[in-house]
Amino acid sequence: MISIEALVRPERIGQVTHALEEAGVPGFYYYNVTGQGRQRGVEVFVGRAGQIATRSAVQKTCIRTVVSDDMKEAVITAITEAAKSPGEGEIGDGKIFVTQVADLARVRTGERGDAAL
């Protein structure tokens, strides 16, 4: 089993969740986060005079799922295609982190491992 966690633009979350459902992902969750990466923030207009300020923290949405190992490439492809900006993409489109899951337990039944997925 693997855990796939992706940071994407908040406005792309609808496309990403739809792509995950189409790829056969049984469940996932997502939440909003704020942080800074290579993008080093964004420029925003502030005030009535049209002044520009740099905001170092950027809004992202983190989406996470745990799937069987054989679904890894399909899930990464689905997220990448759905989260990428049109054309060649843009800085800030996101990142995907893949980690191994040692064990998993379903609270209701006590099932463990792949059976709990």
Secondary structure, DSSP 4 states (H G I P E B T S, - for coil): -EEEEEEE-GGGHHHHHHHHHHTT----EEEEEEE--TT--EEEEETTTTEEEEES-EEEEEEEEEE-GGGHHHHHHHHHHHHSPSTT--TTSEEEEEEE----B-TTT--BGGGG-
